[in-house]
Amino acid sequence: MAQKTFFLEIVCPEGIFFEGPAVMAQMLTSEGQIGVYAGHIPMTCLLEPGPFHIIKAQGRDVSAELKEGFVEILPQKLTVLTEGAQWQR
């Protein structure tokens, strides 16, 4: 069975840091740590500085360190506006 995906976009002042399909994203928000899958209820929240984990559509996990910002979650799209982002090794 194919995994459902959503479109993930991470935007910094310098431009687009990441965009593409994802199966899951996990981040720290003002409401606590949350995980987002396709079909998530719509919501907006404040992004807290910390790790941001992505499970890409191909099944490969990647992680980044994000600064503060805003998150908009829609059923088929997750948009992250952050002050800065850096890939973790």
PDB file of N, CA, C and O in Angstrom:
ATOM      1  N   MET A   1       0.841  -1.184   0.000  1.00  0.00           N
ATOM      2  CA  MET A   1       0.000   0.000   0.000  1.00  0.00           C
ATOM      3  C   MET A   1       0.884   1.245   0.000  1.00  0.00           C
ATOM      4  O   MET A   1       1.826   1.347   0.786  1.00  0.00           O
ATOM      5  N   ALA A   2       0.577   2.172  -0.873  1.00  0.00           N
ATOM      6  CA  ALA A   2       1.355   3.407  -0.965  1.00  0.00           C
ATOM      7  C   ALA A   2       1.056   4.310   0.217  1.00  0.00           C
ATOM      8  O   ALA A   2      -0.083   4.405   0.674  1.00  0.00           O
ATOM      9  N   GLN A   3       2.089   4.966   0.701  1.00  0.00           N
ATOM     10  CA  GLN A   3       1.909   5.897   1.805  1.00  0.00           C
ATOM     11  C   GLN A   3       1.360   7.215   1.284  1.00  0.00           C
ATOM     12  O   GLN A   3       1.743   7.674   0.208  1.00  0.00           O
ATOM     13  N   LYS A   4       0.469   7.815   2.047  1.00  0.00           N
ATOM     14  CA  LYS A   4      -0.073   9.114   1.672  1.00  0.00           C
ATOM     15  C   LYS A   4       0.984  10.175   1.945  1.00  0.00           C
ATOM     16  O   LYS A   4       1.705  10.109   2.941  1.00  0.00           O
ATOM     17  N   THR A   5       1.067  11.142   1.060  1.00  0.00           N
ATOM     18  CA  THR A   5       2.044  12.214   1.213  1.00  0.00           C
ATOM     19  C   THR A   5       1.343  13.567   1.214  1.00  0.00           C
ATOM     20  O   THR A   5       0.183  13.692   0.819  1.00  0.00           O
ATOM     21  N   PHE A   6       2.076  14.569   1.668  1.00  0.00           N
ATOM     22  CA  PHE A   6       1.636  15.951   1.599  1.00  0.00           C
ATOM     23  C   PHE A   6       2.813  16.766   1.084  1.00  0.00           C
ATOM     24  O   PHE A   6       3.948  16.290   1.092  1.00  0.00           O
ATOM     25  N   PHE A   7       2.553  17.983   0.639  1.00  0.00           N
ATOM     26  CA  PHE A   7       3.617  18.851   0.143  1.00  0.00           C
ATOM     27  C   PHE A   7       4.176  19.646   1.307  1.00  0.00           C
ATOM     28  O   PHE A   7       3.435  20.299   2.041  1.00  0.00           O
ATOM     29  N   LEU A   8       5.492  19.586   1.471  1.00  0.00           N
ATOM     30  CA  LEU A   8       6.178  20.297   2.546  1.00  0.00           C
ATOM     31  C   LEU A   8       7.040  21.401   1.945  1.00  0.00           C
ATOM     32  O   LEU A   8       7.792  21.178   0.996  1.00  0.00           O
ATOM     33  N   GLU A   9       6.915  22.588   2.516  1.00  0.00           N
ATOM     34  CA  GLU A   9       7.719  23.734   2.076  1.00  0.00           C
ATOM     35  C   GLU A   9       8.279  24.430   3.312  1.00  0.00           C
ATOM     36  O   GLU A   9       7.533  24.842   4.200  1.00  0.00           O
ATOM     37  N   ILE A  10       9.611  24.554   3.353  1.00  0.00           N
ATOM     38  CA  ILE A  10      10.284  25.272   4.436  1.00  0.00           C
ATOM     39  C   ILE A  10      10.939  26.499   3.809  1.00  0.00           C
ATOM     40  O   ILE A  10      11.784  26.383   2.921  1.00  0.00           O
ATOM     41  N   VAL A  11      10.536  27.675   4.284  1.00  0.00           N
ATOM     42  CA  VAL A  11      11.004  28.930   3.698  1.00  0.00           C
ATOM     43  C   VAL A  11      11.758  29.746   4.748  1.00  0.00           C
ATOM     44  O   VAL A  11      11.276  29.941   5.864  1.00  0.00           O
ATOM     45  N   CYS A  12      12.956  30.220   4.369  1.00  0.00           N
ATOM     46  CA  CYS A  12      13.800  31.085   5.208  1.00  0.00           C
ATOM     47  C   CYS A  12      13.884  32.459   4.542  1.00  0.00           C
ATOM     48  O   CYS A  12      13.468  32.607   3.393  1.00  0.00           O
ATOM     49  N   PRO A  13      14.406  33.448   5.229  1.00  0.00           N
ATOM     50  CA  PRO A  13      14.581  34.756   4.594  1.00  0.00           C
ATOM     51  C   PRO A  13      15.439  34.684   3.312  1.00  0.00           C
ATOM     52  O   PRO A  13      15.253  35.480   2.391  1.00  0.00           O
ATOM     53  N   GLU A  14      16.367  33.735   3.265  1.00  0.00           N
ATOM     54  CA  GLU A  14      17.246  33.589   2.095  1.00  0.00           C
ATOM     55  C   GLU A  14      16.559  32.912   0.917  1.00  0.00           C
ATOM     56  O   GLU A  14      17.050  32.980  -0.209  1.00  0.00           O
ATOM     57  N   GLY A  15      15.428  32.260   1.168  1.00  0.00           N
ATOM     58  CA  GLY A  15      14.714  31.564   0.098  1.00  0.00           C
ATOM     59  C   GLY A  15      14.181  30.223   0.574  1.00  0.00           C
ATOM     60  O   GLY A  15      14.068  29.976   1.774  1.00  0.00           O
ATOM     61  N   ILE A  16      13.856  29.361  -0.381  1.00  0.00           N
ATOM     62  CA  ILE A  16      13.298  28.051  -0.061  1.00  0.00           C
ATOM     63  C   ILE A  16      14.415  27.121   0.405  1.00  0.00           C
ATOM     64  O   ILE A  16      15.390  26.893  -0.311  1.00  0.00           O
ATOM     65  N   PHE A  17      14.254  26.587   1.621  1.00  0.00           N
ATOM     66  CA  PHE A  17      15.224  25.656   2.199  1.00  0.00           C
ATOM     67  C   PHE A  17      14.914  24.228   1.759  1.00  0.00           C
ATOM     68  O   PHE A  17      15.825  23.454   1.468  1.00  0.00           O
ATOM     69  N   PHE A  18      13.632  23.882   1.713  1.00  0.00           N
ATOM     70  CA  PHE A  18      13.203  22.547   1.279  1.00  0.00           C
ATOM     71  C   PHE A  18      11.803  22.643   0.711  1.00  0.00           C
ATOM     72  O   PHE A  18      10.967  23.399   1.207  1.00  0.00           O
ATOM     73  N   GLU A  19      11.553  21.860  -0.349  1.00  0.00           N
ATOM     74  CA  GLU A  19      10.199  21.691  -0.842  1.00  0.00           C
ATOM     75  C   GLU A  19      10.103  20.338  -1.525  1.00  0.00           C
ATOM     76  O   GLU A  19      10.995  19.922  -2.265  1.00  0.00           O
ATOM     77  N   GLY A  20       9.002  19.670  -1.257  1.00  0.00           N
ATOM     78  CA  GLY A  20       8.794  18.368  -1.863  1.00  0.00           C
ATOM     79  C   GLY A  20       7.806  17.542  -1.073  1.00  0.00           C
ATOM     80  O   GLY A  20       7.304  17.981  -0.038  1.00  0.00           O
ATOM     81  N   PRO A  21       7.522  16.322  -1.571  1.00  0.00           N
ATOM     82  CA  PRO A  21       6.574  15.459  -0.884  1.00  0.00           C
ATOM     83  C   PRO A  21       7.177  14.856   0.378  1.00  0.00           C
ATOM     84  O   PRO A  21       8.370  14.556   0.427  1.00  0.00           O
ATOM     85  N   ALA A  22       6.346  14.684   1.389  1.00  0.00           N
ATOM     86  CA  ALA A  22       6.777  14.079   2.651  1.00  0.00           C
ATOM     87  C   ALA A  22       5.669  13.179   3.170  1.00  0.00           C
ATOM     88  O   ALA A  22       4.488  13.402   2.902  1.00  0.00           O
ATOM     89  N   VAL A  23       6.067  12.160   3.916  1.00  0.00           N
ATOM     90  CA  VAL A  23       5.117  11.263   4.559  1.00  0.00           C
ATOM     91  C   VAL A  23       4.795  11.779   5.957  1.00  0.00           C
ATOM     92  O   VAL A  23       3.660  11.675   6.422  1.00  0.00           O
ATOM     93  N   MET A  24       5.825  12.347   6.634  1.00  0.00           N
ATOM     94  CA  MET A  24       5.640  12.835   8.000  1.00  0.00           C
ATOM     95  C   MET A  24       6.649  13.931   8.287  1.00  0.00           C
ATOM     96  O   MET A  24       7.757  13.923   7.750  1.00  0.00           O
ATOM     97  N   ALA A  25       6.264  14.871   9.134  1.00  0.00           N
ATOM     98  CA  ALA A  25       7.176  15.904   9.627  1.00  0.00           C
ATOM     99  C   ALA A  25       6.925  16.043  11.127  1.00  0.00           C
ATOM    100  O   ALA A  25       5.786  16.011  11.592  1.00  0.00           O
ATOM    101  N   GLN A  26       8.013  16.197  11.862  1.00  0.00           N
ATOM    102  CA  GLN A  26       7.918  16.328  13.313  1.00  0.00           C
ATOM    103  C   GLN A  26       8.695  17.558  13.744  1.00  0.00           C
ATOM    104  O   GLN A  26       9.826  17.771  13.306  1.00  0.00           O
ATOM    105  N   MET A  27       8.079  18.382  14.614  1.00  0.00           N
ATOM    106  CA  MET A  27       8.693  19.642  14.998  1.00  0.00           C
ATOM    107  C   MET A  27       8.263  20.064  16.398  1.00  0.00           C
ATOM    108  O   MET A  27       7.310  19.524  16.961  1.00  0.00           O
ATOM    109  N   LEU A  28       8.974  21.027  16.941  1.00  0.00           N
ATOM    110  CA  LEU A  28       8.641  21.599  18.247  1.00  0.00           C
ATOM    111  C   LEU A  28       7.901  22.913  18.019  1.00  0.00           C
ATOM    112  O   LEU A  28       8.391  23.808  17.330  1.00  0.00           O
ATOM    113  N   THR A  29       6.706  23.011  18.614  1.00  0.00           N
ATOM    114  CA  THR A  29       5.901  24.228  18.489  1.00  0.00           C
ATOM    115  C   THR A  29       5.621  24.787  19.875  1.00  0.00           C
ATOM    116  O   THR A  29       5.992  24.190  20.886  1.00  0.00           O
ATOM    117  N   SER A  30       4.970  25.924  19.911  1.00  0.00           N
ATOM    118  CA  SER A  30       4.586  26.521  21.194  1.00  0.00           C
ATOM    119  C   SER A  30       3.595  25.640  21.942  1.00  0.00           C
ATOM    120  O   SER A  30       3.436  25.779  23.154  1.00  0.00           O
ATOM    121  N   GLU A  31       2.931  24.739  21.234  1.00  0.00           N
ATOM    122  CA  GLU A  31       1.966  23.813  21.838  1.00  0.00           C
ATOM    123  C   GLU A  31       2.619  22.492  22.236  1.00  0.00           C
ATOM    124  O   GLU A  31       1.948  21.617  22.784  1.00  0.00           O
ATOM    125  N   GLY A  32       3.915  22.335  21.970  1.00  0.00           N
ATOM    126  CA  GLY A  32       4.616  21.084  22.241  1.00  0.00           C
ATOM    127  C   GLY A  32       5.090  20.451  20.950  1.00  0.00           C
ATOM    128  O   GLY A  32       4.969  21.044  19.878  1.00  0.00           O
ATOM    129  N   GLN A  33       5.622  19.262  21.051  1.00  0.00           N
ATOM    130  CA  GLN A  33       6.117  18.555  19.871  1.00  0.00           C
ATOM    131  C   GLN A  33       4.936  17.940  19.133  1.00  0.00           C
ATOM    132  O   GLN A  33       4.084  17.293  19.741  1.00  0.00           O
ATOM    133  N   ILE A  34       4.890  18.146  17.803  1.00  0.00           N
ATOM    134  CA  ILE A  34       3.801  17.587  17.014  1.00  0.00           C
ATOM    135  C   ILE A  34       4.352  16.849  15.805  1.00  0.00           C
ATOM    136  O   ILE A  34       5.451  17.131  15.326  1.00  0.00           O
ATOM    137  N   GLY A  35       3.570  15.906  15.330  1.00  0.00           N
ATOM    138  CA  GLY A  35       3.865  15.194  14.097  1.00  0.00           C
ATOM    139  C   GLY A  35       2.738  15.444  13.112  1.00  0.00           C
ATOM    140  O   GLY A  35       1.566  15.465  13.488  1.00  0.00           O
ATOM    141  N   VAL A  36       3.092  15.631  11.865  1.00  0.00           N
ATOM    142  CA  VAL A  36       2.100  15.947  10.843  1.00  0.00           C
ATOM    143  C   VAL A  36       2.139  14.875   9.758  1.00  0.00           C
ATOM    144  O   VAL A  36       3.204  14.545   9.236  1.00  0.00           O
ATOM    145  N   TYR A  37       0.972  14.336   9.427  1.00  0.00           N
ATOM    146  CA  TYR A  37       0.783  13.395   8.328  1.00  0.00           C
ATOM    147  C   TYR A  37      -0.220  13.997   7.357  1.00  0.00           C
ATOM    148  O   TYR A  37      -0.890  14.975   7.687  1.00  0.00           O
ATOM    149  N   ALA A  38      -0.330  13.427   6.166  1.00  0.00           N
ATOM    150  CA  ALA A  38      -1.337  13.866   5.198  1.00  0.00           C
ATOM    151  C   ALA A  38      -2.716  13.752   5.843  1.00  0.00           C
ATOM    152  O   ALA A  38      -3.000  12.786   6.550  1.00  0.00           O
ATOM    153  N   GLY A  39      -3.556  14.730   5.598  1.00  0.00           N
ATOM    154  CA  GLY A  39      -4.903  14.732   6.147  1.00  0.00           C
ATOM    155  C   GLY A  39      -5.018  15.362   7.524  1.00  0.00           C
ATOM    156  O   GLY A  39      -6.087  15.324   8.133  1.00  0.00           O
ATOM    157  N   HIS A  40      -3.932  15.942   8.024  1.00  0.00           N
ATOM    158  CA  HIS A  40      -3.951  16.600   9.344  1.00  0.00           C
ATOM    159  C   HIS A  40      -4.981  17.725   9.340  1.00  0.00           C
ATOM    160  O   HIS A  40      -5.205  18.371   8.316  1.00  0.00           O
ATOM    161  N   ILE A  41      -5.600  17.952  10.490  1.00  0.00           N
ATOM    162  CA  ILE A  41      -6.565  19.049  10.580  1.00  0.00           C
ATOM    163  C   ILE A  41      -5.842  20.383  10.362  1.00  0.00           C
ATOM    164  O   ILE A  41      -4.682  20.517  10.751  1.00  0.00           O
ATOM    165  N   PRO A  42      -6.494  21.356   9.757  1.00  0.00           N
ATOM    166  CA  PRO A  42      -5.868  22.661   9.557  1.00  0.00           C
ATOM    167  C   PRO A  42      -5.578  23.349  10.881  1.00  0.00           C
ATOM    168  O   PRO A  42      -6.408  23.346  11.791  1.00  0.00           O
ATOM    169  N   MET A  43      -4.400  23.934  10.979  1.00  0.00           N
ATOM    170  CA  MET A  43      -4.038  24.724  12.156  1.00  0.00           C
ATOM    171  C   MET A  43      -2.806  25.563  11.853  1.00  0.00           C
ATOM    172  O   MET A  43      -2.056  25.275  10.920  1.00  0.00           O
ATOM    173  N   THR A  44      -2.612  26.590  12.640  1.00  0.00           N
ATOM    174  CA  THR A  44      -1.396  27.395  12.577  1.00  0.00           C
ATOM    175  C   THR A  44      -0.820  27.432  13.991  1.00  0.00           C
ATOM    176  O   THR A  44      -1.560  27.398  14.974  1.00  0.00           O
ATOM    177  N   CYS A  45       0.502  27.501  14.080  1.00  0.00           N
ATOM    178  CA  CYS A  45       1.133  27.583  15.391  1.00  0.00           C
ATOM    179  C   CYS A  45       2.512  28.222  15.264  1.00  0.00           C
ATOM    180  O   CYS A  45       3.048  28.383  14.168  1.00  0.00           O
ATOM    181  N   LEU A  46       3.057  28.574  16.402  1.00  0.00           N
ATOM    182  CA  LEU A  46       4.405  29.145  16.456  1.00  0.00           C
ATOM    183  C   LEU A  46       5.421  28.018  16.482  1.00  0.00           C
ATOM    184  O   LEU A  46       5.268  27.054  17.231  1.00  0.00           O
ATOM    185  N   LEU A  47       6.451  28.139  15.671  1.00  0.00           N
ATOM    186  CA  LEU A  47       7.540  27.179  15.634  1.00  0.00           C
ATOM    187  C   LEU A  47       8.588  27.591  16.654  1.00  0.00           C
ATOM    188  O   LEU A  47       9.042  28.735  16.660  1.00  0.00           O
ATOM    189  N   GLU A  48       8.969  26.659  17.515  1.00  0.00           N
ATOM    190  CA  GLU A  48      10.026  26.893  18.492  1.00  0.00           C
ATOM    191  C   GLU A  48      11.355  26.428  17.893  1.00  0.00           C
ATOM    192  O   GLU A  48      11.369  25.513  17.069  1.00  0.00           O
ATOM    193  N   PRO A  49      12.463  27.038  18.291  1.00  0.00           N
ATOM    194  CA  PRO A  49      13.761  26.572  17.793  1.00  0.00           C
ATOM    195  C   PRO A  49      14.004  25.120  18.208  1.00  0.00           C
ATOM    196  O   PRO A  49      13.725  24.731  19.342  1.00  0.00           O
ATOM    197  N   GLY A  50      14.526  24.328  17.273  1.00  0.00           N
ATOM    198  CA  GLY A  50      14.819  22.940  17.586  1.00  0.00           C
ATOM    199  C   GLY A  50      14.866  22.068  16.357  1.00  0.00           C
ATOM    200  O   GLY A  50      14.848  22.565  15.231  1.00  0.00           O
ATOM    201  N   PRO A  51      14.928  20.754  16.572  1.00  0.00           N
ATOM    202  CA  PRO A  51      15.029  19.820  15.449  1.00  0.00           C
ATOM    203  C   PRO A  51      13.722  19.715  14.669  1.00  0.00           C
ATOM    204  O   PRO A  51      12.632  19.845  15.225  1.00  0.00           O
ATOM    205  N   PHE A  52      13.860  19.479  13.387  1.00  0.00           N
ATOM    206  CA  PHE A  52      12.731  19.290  12.476  1.00  0.00           C
ATOM    207  C   PHE A  52      13.034  18.025  11.685  1.00  0.00           C
ATOM    208  O   PHE A  52      13.987  17.995  10.905  1.00  0.00           O
ATOM    209  N   HIS A  53      12.232  16.982  11.878  1.00  0.00           N
ATOM    210  CA  HIS A  53      12.473  15.695  11.227  1.00  0.00           C
ATOM    211  C   HIS A  53      11.491  15.498  10.084  1.00  0.00           C
ATOM    212  O   HIS A  53      10.303  15.799  10.206  1.00  0.00           O
ATOM    213  N   ILE A  54      12.005  14.990   8.975  1.00  0.00           N
ATOM    214  CA  ILE A  54      11.185  14.749   7.787  1.00  0.00           C
ATOM    215  C   ILE A  54      11.371  13.299   7.361  1.00  0.00           C
ATOM    216  O   ILE A  54      12.498  12.816   7.248  1.00  0.00           O
ATOM    217  N   ILE A  55      10.252  12.607   7.124  1.00  0.00           N
ATOM    218  CA  ILE A  55      10.304  11.329   6.435  1.00  0.00           C
ATOM    219  C   ILE A  55       9.833  11.621   5.023  1.00  0.00           C
ATOM    220  O   ILE A  55       8.660  11.915   4.792  1.00  0.00           O
ATOM    221  N   LYS A  56      10.764  11.537   4.083  1.00  0.00           N
ATOM    222  CA  LYS A  56      10.448  11.853   2.698  1.00  0.00           C
ATOM    223  C   LYS A  56       9.625  10.742   2.061  1.00  0.00           C
ATOM    224  O   LYS A  56       9.545   9.631   2.585  1.00  0.00           O
ATOM    225  N   ALA A  57       9.027  11.051   0.942  1.00  0.00           N
ATOM    226  CA  ALA A  57       8.183  10.096   0.231  1.00  0.00           C
ATOM    227  C   ALA A  57       8.954   8.838  -0.152  1.00  0.00           C
ATOM    228  O   ALA A  57       8.358   7.765  -0.239  1.00  0.00           O
ATOM    229  N   GLN A  58      10.256   8.937  -0.383  1.00  0.00           N
ATOM    230  CA  GLN A  58      11.072   7.786  -0.751  1.00  0.00           C
ATOM    231  C   GLN A  58      11.463   6.953   0.468  1.00  0.00           C
ATOM    232  O   GLN A  58      12.164   5.951   0.328  1.00  0.00           O
ATOM    233  N   GLY A  59      11.016   7.355   1.673  1.00  0.00           N
ATOM    234  CA  GLY A  59      11.314   6.608   2.883  1.00  0.00           C
ATOM    235  C   GLY A  59      12.597   7.013   3.574  1.00  0.00           C
ATOM    236  O   GLY A  59      12.950   6.424   4.596  1.00  0.00           O
ATOM    237  N   ARG A  60      13.296   7.985   3.059  1.00  0.00           N
ATOM    238  CA  ARG A  60      14.555   8.440   3.646  1.00  0.00           C
ATOM    239  C   ARG A  60      14.275   9.528   4.679  1.00  0.00           C
ATOM    240  O   ARG A  60      13.547  10.482   4.402  1.00  0.00           O
ATOM    241  N   ASP A  61      14.855   9.383   5.869  1.00  0.00           N
ATOM    242  CA  ASP A  61      14.696  10.378   6.930  1.00  0.00           C
ATOM    243  C   ASP A  61      15.792  11.429   6.821  1.00  0.00           C
ATOM    244  O   ASP A  61      16.948  11.102   6.556  1.00  0.00           O
ATOM    245  N   VAL A  62      15.429  12.689   7.025  1.00  0.00           N
ATOM    246  CA  VAL A  62      16.400  13.779   7.100  1.00  0.00           C
ATOM    247  C   VAL A  62      16.004  14.670   8.270  1.00  0.00           C
ATOM    248  O   VAL A  62      14.836  14.718   8.658  1.00  0.00           O
ATOM    249  N   SER A  63      16.979  15.371   8.826  1.00  0.00           N
ATOM    250  CA  SER A  63      16.719  16.268   9.953  1.00  0.00           C
ATOM    251  C   SER A  63      17.414  17.599   9.738  1.00  0.00           C
ATOM    252  O   SER A  63      18.490  17.672   9.145  1.00  0.00           O
ATOM    253  N   ALA A  64      16.782  18.636  10.227  1.00  0.00           N
ATOM    254  CA  ALA A  64      17.340  19.979  10.163  1.00  0.00           C
ATOM    255  C   ALA A  64      17.148  20.636  11.521  1.00  0.00           C
ATOM    256  O   ALA A  64      16.324  20.203  12.326  1.00  0.00           O
ATOM    257  N   GLU A  65      17.901  21.658  11.756  1.00  0.00           N
ATOM    258  CA  GLU A  65      17.749  22.483  12.955  1.00  0.00           C
ATOM    259  C   GLU A  65      17.122  23.792  12.486  1.00  0.00           C
ATOM    260  O   GLU A  65      17.707  24.509  11.674  1.00  0.00           O
ATOM    261  N   LEU A  66      15.931  24.102  12.997  1.00  0.00           N
ATOM    262  CA  LEU A  66      15.222  25.305  12.596  1.00  0.00           C
ATOM    263  C   LEU A  66      15.186  26.315  13.724  1.00  0.00           C
ATOM    264  O   LEU A  66      15.160  25.959  14.902  1.00  0.00           O
ATOM    265  N   LYS A  67      15.185  27.580  13.343  1.00  0.00           N
ATOM    266  CA  LYS A  67      15.007  28.662  14.308  1.00  0.00           C
ATOM    267  C   LYS A  67      13.511  28.928  14.453  1.00  0.00           C
ATOM    268  O   LYS A  67      12.695  28.213  13.871  1.00  0.00           O
ATOM    269  N   GLU A  68      13.149  29.944  15.220  1.00  0.00           N
ATOM    270  CA  GLU A  68      11.741  30.237  15.452  1.00  0.00           C
ATOM    271  C   GLU A  68      11.055  30.660  14.156  1.00  0.00           C
ATOM    272  O   GLU A  68      11.693  31.070  13.187  1.00  0.00           O
ATOM    273  N   GLY A  69       9.718  30.542  14.182  1.00  0.00           N
ATOM    274  CA  GLY A  69       8.947  30.917  13.007  1.00  0.00           C
ATOM    275  C   GLY A  69       7.479  30.574  13.171  1.00  0.00           C
ATOM    276  O   GLY A  69       6.950  30.544  14.283  1.00  0.00           O
ATOM    277  N   PHE A  70       6.831  30.317  12.046  1.00  0.00           N
ATOM    278  CA  PHE A  70       5.407  30.014  11.999  1.00  0.00           C
ATOM    279  C   PHE A  70       5.177  28.765  11.164  1.00  0.00           C
ATOM    280  O   PHE A  70       5.937  28.469  10.241  1.00  0.00           O
ATOM    281  N   VAL A  71       4.113  28.031  11.502  1.00  0.00           N
ATOM    282  CA  VAL A  71       3.754  26.812  10.786  1.00  0.00           C
ATOM    283  C   VAL A  71       2.285  26.903  10.380  1.00  0.00           C
ATOM    284  O   VAL A  71       1.428  27.238  11.198  1.00  0.00           O
ATOM    285  N   GLU A  72       2.000  26.603   9.116  1.00  0.00           N
ATOM    286  CA  GLU A  72       0.622  26.489   8.644  1.00  0.00           C
ATOM    287  C   GLU A  72       0.424  25.059   8.172  1.00  0.00           C
ATOM    288  O   GLU A  72       1.118  24.589   7.271  1.00  0.00           O
ATOM    289  N   ILE A  73      -0.529  24.373   8.789  1.00  0.00           N
ATOM    290  CA  ILE A  73      -0.814  22.984   8.443  1.00  0.00           C
ATOM    291  C   ILE A  73      -2.173  22.927   7.753  1.00  0.00           C
ATOM    292  O   ILE A  73      -3.178  23.397   8.286  1.00  0.00           O
ATOM    293  N   LEU A  74      -2.184  22.345   6.565  1.00  0.00           N
ATOM    294  CA  LEU A  74      -3.406  22.073   5.819  1.00  0.00           C
ATOM    295  C   LEU A  74      -3.425  20.579   5.522  1.00  0.00           C
ATOM    296  O   LEU A  74      -2.383  19.934   5.638  1.00  0.00           O
ATOM    297  N   PRO A  75      -4.558  20.003   5.145  1.00  0.00           N
ATOM    298  CA  PRO A  75      -4.606  18.557   4.937  1.00  0.00           C
ATOM    299  C   PRO A  75      -3.589  18.019   3.929  1.00  0.00           C
ATOM    300  O   PRO A  75      -3.122  16.890   4.080  1.00  0.00           O
ATOM    301  N   GLN A  76      -3.239  18.792   2.915  1.00  0.00           N
ATOM    302  CA  GLN A  76      -2.303  18.314   1.899  1.00  0.00           C
ATOM    303  C   GLN A  76      -1.056  19.178   1.749  1.00  0.00           C
ATOM    304  O   GLN A  76      -0.294  19.004   0.798  1.00  0.00           O
ATOM    305  N   LYS A  77      -0.839  20.121   2.689  1.00  0.00           N
ATOM    306  CA  LYS A  77       0.328  20.992   2.585  1.00  0.00           C
ATOM    307  C   LYS A  77       0.757  21.473   3.973  1.00  0.00           C
ATOM    308  O   LYS A  77      -0.076  21.801   4.817  1.00  0.00           O
ATOM    309  N   LEU A  78       2.059  21.506   4.187  1.00  0.00           N
ATOM    310  CA  LEU A  78       2.651  22.052   5.407  1.00  0.00           C
ATOM    311  C   LEU A  78       3.633  23.133   4.988  1.00  0.00           C
ATOM    312  O   LEU A  78       4.586  22.865   4.255  1.00  0.00           O
ATOM    313  N   THR A  79       3.404  24.349   5.449  1.00  0.00           N
ATOM    314  CA  THR A  79       4.290  25.465   5.152  1.00  0.00           C
ATOM    315  C   THR A  79       4.941  25.926   6.441  1.00  0.00           C
ATOM    316  O   THR A  79       4.263  26.196   7.432  1.00  0.00           O
ATOM    317  N   VAL A  80       6.267  26.013   6.418  1.00  0.00           N
ATOM    318  CA  VAL A  80       7.037  26.462   7.572  1.00  0.00           C
ATOM    319  C   VAL A  80       7.780  27.730   7.175  1.00  0.00           C
ATOM    320  O   VAL A  80       8.550  27.729   6.214  1.00  0.00           O
ATOM    321  N   LEU A  81       7.551  28.808   7.912  1.00  0.00           N
ATOM    322  CA  LEU A  81       8.296  30.052   7.724  1.00  0.00           C
ATOM    323  C   LEU A  81       9.214  30.182   8.931  1.00  0.00           C
ATOM    324  O   LEU A  81       8.742  30.310  10.061  1.00  0.00           O
ATOM    325  N   THR A  82      10.521  30.151   8.699  1.00  0.00           N
ATOM    326  CA  THR A  82      11.479  30.151   9.796  1.00  0.00           C
ATOM    327  C   THR A  82      12.566  31.193   9.581  1.00  0.00           C
ATOM    328  O   THR A  82      12.883  31.552   8.447  1.00  0.00           O
ATOM    329  N   GLU A  83      13.128  31.671  10.674  1.00  0.00           N
ATOM    330  CA  GLU A  83      14.206  32.665  10.616  1.00  0.00           C
ATOM    331  C   GLU A  83      15.520  32.065  10.116  1.00  0.00           C
ATOM    332  O   GLU A  83      16.421  32.800   9.713  1.00  0.00           O
ATOM    333  N   GLY A  84      15.634  30.745  10.138  1.00  0.00           N
ATOM    334  CA  GLY A  84      16.852  30.101   9.652  1.00  0.00           C
ATOM    335  C   GLY A  84      16.757  28.597   9.773  1.00  0.00           C
ATOM    336  O   GLY A  84      16.025  28.075  10.614  1.00  0.00           O
ATOM    337  N   ALA A  85      17.504  27.899   8.926  1.00  0.00           N
ATOM    338  CA  ALA A  85      17.501  26.442   8.922  1.00  0.00           C
ATOM    339  C   ALA A  85      18.857  25.920   8.484  1.00  0.00           C
ATOM    340  O   ALA A  85      19.538  26.525   7.656  1.00  0.00           O
ATOM    341  N   GLN A  86      19.238  24.777   9.061  1.00  0.00           N
ATOM    342  CA  GLN A  86      20.511  24.162   8.719  1.00  0.00           C
ATOM    343  C   GLN A  86      20.325  22.651   8.809  1.00  0.00           C
ATOM    344  O   GLN A  86      19.750  22.150   9.775  1.00  0.00           O
ATOM    345  N   TRP A  87      20.816  21.920   7.795  1.00  0.00           N
ATOM    346  CA  TRP A  87      20.716  20.464   7.810  1.00  0.00           C
ATOM    347  C   TRP A  87      21.595  19.890   8.897  1.00  0.00           C
ATOM    348  O   TRP A  87      22.707  20.372   9.115  1.00  0.00           O
ATOM    349  N   GLN A  88      21.116  18.866   9.585  1.00  0.00           N
ATOM    350  CA  GLN A  88      21.916  18.150  10.573  1.00  0.00           C
ATOM    351  C   GLN A  88      22.662  17.030   9.868  1.00  0.00           C
ATOM    352  O   GLN A  88      22.198  16.490   8.864  1.00  0.00           O
ATOM    353  N   ARG A  89      23.814  16.693  10.404  1.00  0.00           N
ATOM    354  CA  ARG A  89      24.604  15.621   9.783  1.00  0.00           C
ATOM    355  C   ARG A  89      24.257  14.297  10.360  1.00  0.00           C
ATOM    356  O   ARG A  89      24.823  13.281   9.957  1.00  0.00           O
TER     357      ARG A  89
END
